């Protein structure tokens, strides 16, 4: 195996395909010590086309090995998004002496001009840890007679009911089905009318339980729904979430979900879903998203490949000012490859900039804490005529990313701009955690209560890091910077090919 050569804008610690186009994460499942990441892949082009399932695996969520393509188009159509599960009880009958993996995906068949495409749900299974796949002879296993958009099935085992549950996108709603064996499906309910954002088509849903504030006796269910780009809304594609109750058939939203709530207030975290079958002793809900936006995804600067994933994230529900809120934090595995390069306390902006002046950083993490009310931040990937500004506005209590001068921005009129998220302060301080890579920034504010994910395309020579404050007397209460380049250079975070 050989490490993939770093190409222009290929992240040091974000997964991207060795070549050609990638979009939605698919089939996220943990099995036999491996995290599987399947993904929408067009192996013959740099834009969306004849879609396959690409495949990568990792043992630590940091180093990814890209494997041969898992699923290829057939007479039923292209292979669109879906999920994967471990069939522990051999409910399908596909396996003999040990459990195996089952992929549940959308077949998309284009029809003659003037007729809508046909979308239906199908199965494939693997007996060798996902290395080879056999499509079920009885595909498809689920059709719908009226929905034109009928795709992106996310499946999980419902322990309470001892059956499988599928949530699937249906245009402007999602539908829930259940099954004893992943093959025979029964309609249960439909959700989405009169609630949430309908600024675009609903896609890539997910549904899972989380403990509130870590209390296993207080469980809420979280539903994720991504919405596609519509030219009438400059935000483009993005992901919303709902919280509520699920009884095995019907999802009932709580009062907080009557307001639209976004998973991420940046422009480039779409179609994200969570891993299935994590060991119970792990106890986490892990998530990853496609780091782009359908408004301009096929126009971003690229050489040889196009598309990347966000960093893996841990999802949790926490009470913030009396409101149960979905929290995102970088997966803890990333801490193992961070190398400390700077640590300051109660530092002035002059002290910070003096310490940063000698740093030569390519891919890194910034952790900073400020007194509430402070307006301050950082200019990352800065050069003579470009910079990406990440900061906090103490007056409006918002954090923001300004990429209006971040490098290459002229490929789409809506790419440059400033994106912000409200901070819900619970204490006398703000905190920021900023993951900077060669073509992205991911910002987590107040312990993951607010998140911004944005692509950037700076020139290679734009590598400076500086800090700023609005008032000279404002201090950086704490500042820690970690290098991630050394681990990437060793091949630990490098993508690999067979």
HUTA-V963808 format. One record per pair of residues at least 12 apart in sequence whose ideal C-beta (glycine too) atoms are under 6 Angstrom apart, sorted by sequence separation. I is the first residue (numbers start at 1). J is the second residue. D is the distance in Angstrom with one decimal. If there is no record, write none. Layout:
i->I j->J d->D
i->I j->J d->D
This chain:
i->26 j->38 d->4.1
i->55 j->67 d->4.5
i->87 j->99 d->5.8
i->176 j->188 d->4.4
i->209 j->221 d->5.2
i->210 j->222 d->5.6
i->378 j->390 d->5.3
i->404 j->416 d->4.3
i->26 j->39 d->5.7
i->41 j->54 d->3.3
i->86 j->99 d->5.4
i->106 j->119 d->5.5
i->107 j->120 d->5.3
i->123 j->136 d->4.0
i->153 j->166 d->5.1
i->154 j->167 d->5.1
i->165 j->178 d->5.3
i->176 j->189 d->4.9
i->226 j->239 d->4.5
i->244 j->257 d->6.0
i->274 j->287 d->4.9
i->342 j->355 d->5.6
i->377 j->390 d->5.3
i->389 j->402 d->4.1
i->404 j->417 d->5.8
i->432 j->445 d->5.7
i->441 j->454 d->5.5
i->4 j->18 d->5.2
i->25 j->39 d->5.5
i->208 j->222 d->5.8
i->243 j->257 d->5.6
i->377 j->391 d->2.2
i->38 j->53 d->4.7
i->39 j->54 d->4.7
i->54 j->69 d->5.9
i->55 j->70 d->4.2
i->87 j->102 d->5.1
i->107 j->122 d->4.9
i->153 j->168 d->4.6
i->163 j->178 d->5.1
i->164 j->179 d->4.5
i->175 j->190 d->5.0
i->224 j->239 d->5.9
i->225 j->240 d->5.5
i->242 j->257 d->4.1
i->272 j->287 d->5.5
i->313 j->328 d->4.7
i->314 j->329 d->5.0
i->388 j->403 d->5.3
i->440 j->455 d->5.5
i->24 j->40 d->4.6
i->207 j->223 d->5.1
i->402 j->418 d->4.3
i->439 j->455 d->5.9
i->22 j->39 d->5.2
i->23 j->40 d->4.3
i->38 j->55 d->5.3
i->52 j->69 d->5.1
i->53 j->70 d->4.5
i->84 j->101 d->5.6
i->85 j->102 d->5.6
i->105 j->122 d->6.0
i->122 j->139 d->3.9
i->152 j->169 d->4.8
i->163 j->180 d->5.4
i->173 j->190 d->5.2
i->174 j->191 d->5.4
i->224 j->241 d->5.3
i->272 j->289 d->2.9
i->291 j->308 d->4.8
i->314 j->331 d->5.7
i->53 j->71 d->3.9
i->122 j->140 d->4.6
i->123 j->141 d->5.7
i->151 j->169 d->5.6
i->164 j->182 d->5.5
i->174 j->192 d->5.7
i->206 j->224 d->4.2
i->291 j->309 d->6.0
i->375 j->393 d->5.5
i->387 j->405 d->5.9
i->388 j->406 d->4.3
i->400 j->418 d->5.6
i->401 j->419 d->5.3
i->439 j->457 d->5.8
i->22 j->41 d->5.5
i->37 j->56 d->4.7
i->84 j->103 d->4.6
i->104 j->123 d->5.9
i->121 j->140 d->5.8
i->173 j->192 d->3.4
i->222 j->241 d->6.0
i->223 j->242 d->4.4
i->270 j->289 d->6.0
i->271 j->290 d->4.8
i->291 j->310 d->5.0
i->311 j->330 d->5.6
i->312 j->331 d->4.0
i->375 j->394 d->4.3
i->386 j->405 d->5.3
i->52 j->72 d->5.4
i->120 j->140 d->3.8
i->121 j->141 d->5.9
i->150 j->170 d->5.8
i->205 j->225 d->5.1
i->241 j->261 d->5.6
i->269 j->289 d->4.3
i->270 j->290 d->5.1
i->374 j->394 d->4.8
i->400 j->420 d->4.0
i->21 j->42 d->4.1
i->36 j->57 d->5.6
i->83 j->104 d->5.5
i->103 j->124 d->4.6
i->121 j->142 d->4.0
i->222 j->243 d->5.7
i->288 j->309 d->5.2
i->289 j->310 d->4.6
i->373 j->394 d->4.3
i->386 j->407 d->4.9
i->20 j->42 d->5.9
i->82 j->104 d->5.1
i->149 j->171 d->4.2
i->204 j->226 d->4.4
i->240 j->262 d->5.8
i->241 j->263 d->5.3
i->288 j->310 d->5.8
i->398 j->420 d->4.5
i->399 j->421 d->5.7
i->423 j->445 d->5.4
i->20 j->43 d->5.3
i->34 j->57 d->4.6
i->35 j->58 d->4.8
i->50 j->73 d->5.8
i->82 j->105 d->3.1
i->102 j->125 d->4.9
i->120 j->143 d->4.6
i->147 j->170 d->4.8
i->202 j->225 d->5.3
i->203 j->226 d->4.7
i->220 j->243 d->4.9
i->221 j->244 d->5.8
i->268 j->291 d->5.0
i->423 j->446 d->5.3
i->21 j->45 d->5.8
i->82 j->106 d->5.8
i->147 j->171 d->5.9
i->239 j->263 d->4.3
i->268 j->292 d->5.5
i->288 j->312 d->5.0
i->398 j->422 d->5.6
i->399 j->423 d->5.8
i->21 j->46 d->5.5
i->100 j->125 d->5.9
i->101 j->126 d->4.5
i->203 j->228 d->5.8
i->221 j->246 d->4.2
i->268 j->293 d->5.5
i->424 j->449 d->5.5
i->21 j->47 d->5.8
i->33 j->59 d->6.0
i->35 j->61 d->5.8
i->53 j->79 d->5.2
i->79 j->105 d->5.7
i->80 j->106 d->3.8
i->100 j->126 d->5.8
i->172 j->198 d->5.4
i->267 j->293 d->4.9
i->286 j->312 d->5.7
i->287 j->313 d->4.8
i->397 j->423 d->5.0
i->26 j->53 d->5.8
i->51 j->78 d->4.4
i->52 j->79 d->5.6
i->100 j->127 d->4.9
i->200 j->227 d->4.0
i->201 j->228 d->4.4
i->338 j->365 d->5.8
i->423 j->450 d->5.5
i->50 j->78 d->5.9
i->51 j->79 d->5.7
i->80 j->108 d->4.5
i->199 j->227 d->5.8
i->200 j->228 d->3.9
i->223 j->251 d->6.0
i->287 j->315 d->5.2
i->101 j->130 d->5.4
i->200 j->229 d->5.9
i->421 j->450 d->3.8
i->77 j->107 d->4.5
i->78 j->108 d->4.7
i->172 j->202 d->5.8
i->197 j->227 d->5.7
i->200 j->230 d->4.5
i->284 j->314 d->5.2
i->285 j->315 d->4.4
i->76 j->107 d->4.1
i->77 j->108 d->4.7
i->94 j->125 d->4.4
i->119 j->150 d->4.5
i->174 j->205 d->4.7
i->199 j->230 d->5.5
i->421 j->452 d->5.7
i->38 j->70 d->5.9
i->77 j->109 d->3.3
i->116 j->148 d->4.6
i->119 j->151 d->4.9
i->121 j->153 d->5.0
i->107 j->140 d->5.8
i->169 j->202 d->4.9
i->237 j->270 d->4.7
i->419 j->452 d->5.8
i->169 j->203 d->5.0
i->199 j->233 d->4.7
i->169 j->205 d->5.5
i->17 j->54 d->5.9
i->167 j->205 d->4.7
i->392 j->430 d->5.5
i->167 j->207 d->4.8
i->401 j->441 d->5.9
i->269 j->310 d->5.6
i->141 j->183 d->5.2
i->142 j->185 d->4.8
i->197 j->240 d->5.4
i->196 j->240 d->5.6
i->226 j->270 d->5.8
i->390 j->434 d->5.5
i->106 j->151 d->4.0
i->226 j->271 d->5.0
i->399 j->445 d->4.3
i->18 j->66 d->5.5
i->15 j->64 d->4.7
i->104 j->153 d->4.9
i->408 j->457 d->4.0
i->406 j->456 d->4.2
i->407 j->457 d->4.5
i->104 j->155 d->4.8
i->152 j->203 d->5.5
i->154 j->205 d->5.8
i->399 j->450 d->5.9
i->401 j->452 d->4.9
i->403 j->454 d->5.5
i->407 j->458 d->3.7
i->149 j->201 d->5.8
i->152 j->204 d->4.7
i->154 j->206 d->4.9
i->407 j->459 d->5.8
i->71 j->124 d->5.9
i->372 j->425 d->5.3
i->388 j->441 d->6.0
i->390 j->443 d->5.6
i->401 j->454 d->4.8
i->403 j->456 d->5.4
i->26 j->81 d->5.2
i->29 j->84 d->4.2
i->31 j->86 d->5.3
i->26 j->82 d->5.7
i->27 j->83 d->5.8
i->237 j->293 d->5.3
i->372 j->428 d->5.3
i->380 j->436 d->5.1
i->24 j->81 d->4.8
i->27 j->84 d->3.5
i->236 j->293 d->4.2
i->237 j->294 d->4.2
i->372 j->429 d->6.0
i->236 j->294 d->5.9
i->372 j->430 d->6.0
i->236 j->295 d->3.2
i->189 j->249 d->5.7
i->191 j->251 d->5.1
i->369 j->429 d->5.3
i->370 j->430 d->4.9
i->188 j->249 d->4.0
i->189 j->250 d->4.5
i->71 j->133 d->5.9
i->369 j->431 d->4.8
i->70 j->133 d->5.5
i->197 j->260 d->4.9
i->368 j->432 d->5.0
i->229 j->294 d->3.8
i->208 j->274 d->5.8
i->228 j->294 d->5.9
i->229 j->295 d->4.7
i->367 j->433 d->5.2
i->204 j->271 d->4.2
i->206 j->273 d->4.6
i->256 j->323 d->5.8
i->206 j->274 d->5.6
i->366 j->434 d->4.3
i->388 j->456 d->5.0
i->85 j->155 d->5.6
i->365 j->435 d->5.5
i->80 j->151 d->5.4
i->81 j->152 d->4.3
i->82 j->153 d->5.2
i->83 j->154 d->4.6
i->83 j->155 d->5.1
i->364 j->436 d->5.4
i->386 j->458 d->5.7
i->363 j->437 d->4.9
i->27 j->103 d->5.4
i->386 j->462 d->5.2
i->208 j->285 d->5.9
i->381 j->458 d->4.1
i->383 j->461 d->5.9
i->383 j->462 d->3.1
i->102 j->182 d->5.9
i->243 j->324 d->5.8
i->381 j->462 d->5.2
i->382 j->464 d->4.1
i->241 j->326 d->5.3
i->380 j->465 d->5.7
i->161 j->248 d->4.3
i->379 j->466 d->4.8
i->160 j->248 d->6.0
i->92 j->181 d->5.5
i->378 j->467 d->5.4
i->91 j->181 d->4.5
i->92 j->182 d->5.2
i->158 j->248 d->5.5
i->376 j->469 d->4.3
i->36 j->130 d->5.4
i->375 j->470 d->3.8
i->32 j->129 d->5.5
i->220 j->317 d->5.8
i->376 j->474 d->5.8
i->374 j->474 d->4.8
i->321 j->424 d->5.4
i->320 j->424 d->4.8
i->212 j->317 d->4.8
i->213 j->318 d->5.7
i->213 j->319 d->5.6
i->210 j->317 d->4.5
i->301 j->408 d->5.0
i->368 j->476 d->5.9
i->369 j->477 d->4.4
i->356 j->465 d->5.0
i->369 j->478 d->4.5
i->368 j->479 d->5.0
i->212 j->324 d->5.6
i->299 j->411 d->4.7
i->299 j->412 d->5.4
i->353 j->466 d->5.4
i->367 j->480 d->4.4
i->353 j->467 d->5.7
i->352 j->467 d->4.3
i->366 j->481 d->5.5
i->296 j->412 d->3.8
i->365 j->482 d->4.3
i->349 j->467 d->5.3
i->295 j->414 d->5.6
i->296 j->415 d->5.6
i->329 j->448 d->4.3
i->364 j->483 d->5.4
i->328 j->448 d->4.6
i->349 j->469 d->4.7
i->364 j->484 d->5.7
i->327 j->448 d->4.3
i->363 j->484 d->4.3
i->363 j->485 d->5.3
i->81 j->204 d->6.0
i->328 j->451 d->5.1
i->362 j->485 d->4.6
i->311 j->435 d->5.9
i->325 j->449 d->5.9
i->352 j->476 d->5.5
i->320 j->449 d->5.6
i->346 j->475 d->5.3
i->347 j->476 d->4.7
i->345 j->478 d->5.3
i->344 j->479 d->4.6
i->343 j->480 d->5.1
i->342 j->481 d->4.1
i->341 j->481 d->5.3
i->340 j->482 d->5.7
i->341 j->483 d->4.9
i->310 j->453 d->5.9
i->339 j->482 d->6.0
i->338 j->482 d->3.7
i->339 j->483 d->4.5
i->339 j->486 d->5.5
i->337 j->487 d->3.9
i->266 j->419 d->5.3
i->265 j->421 d->3.7
i->301 j->457 d->4.9
i->234 j->414 d->5.3
i->269 j->453 d->4.0
i->268 j->453 d->5.1
i->266 j->452 d->4.0
i->268 j->454 d->5.5
i->264 j->451 d->4.8
i->265 j->452 d->5.4
i->266 j->453 d->4.0
i->267 j->454 d->5.8
i->268 j->455 d->4.7
i->266 j->454 d->4.4
i->264 j->453 d->5.2
i->85 j->276 d->5.3
i->86 j->277 d->4.6
i->28 j->273 d->6.0
i->30 j->275 d->5.5
i->24 j->271 d->3.9
i->28 j->275 d->4.3
i->29 j->276 d->5.0
i->30 j->277 d->5.1
i->29 j->277 d->5.4
i->30 j->278 d->5.0
i->47 j->298 d->4.1
i->61 j->312 d->4.6
i->46 j->306 d->5.1
i->25 j->288 d->5.3
i->24 j->290 d->5.3
i->23 j->290 d->5.3
i->61 j->331 d->5.2
i->62 j->333 d->5.7
i->61 j->333 d->4.4
i->60 j->333 d->5.2
i->62 j->337 d->5.6
i->23 j->307 d->5.9
i->19 j->304 d->5.4
i->21 j->306 d->5.3
i->22 j->307 d->3.4
i->19 j->305 d->5.1
i->17 j->305 d->5.3
i->16 j->305 d->5.7
i->16 j->308 d->4.2
i->14 j->308 d->4.6
i->15 j->309 d->4.6
i->8 j->303 d->4.6
i->14 j->309 d->5.9
i->7 j->303 d->5.2
i->7 j->304 d->5.1
i->11 j->308 d->5.6
i->13 j->363 d->6.0
i->12 j->363 d->3.7
i->14 j->437 d->5.7
i->12 j->437 d->5.8
i->11 j->437 d->4.2
i->11 j->438 d->5.6
i->9 j->438 d->5.8
i->63 j->492 d->5.3
i->66 j->495 d->5.6
i->9 j->439 d->4.0
i->63 j->493 d->5.6
i->62 j->493 d->5.3
i->64 j->495 d->5.4
i->65 j->496 d->4.7
i->66 j->497 d->5.6
i->13 j->484 d->5.4
i->12 j->484 d->5.9
i->12 j->488 d->3.8
i->18 j->497 d->5.4
i->13 j->493 d->4.5
i->3 j->491 d->4.9
i->3 j->494 d->4.2
i->4 j->495 d->4.6
i->3 j->496 d->5.8
i->1 j->496 d->5.0
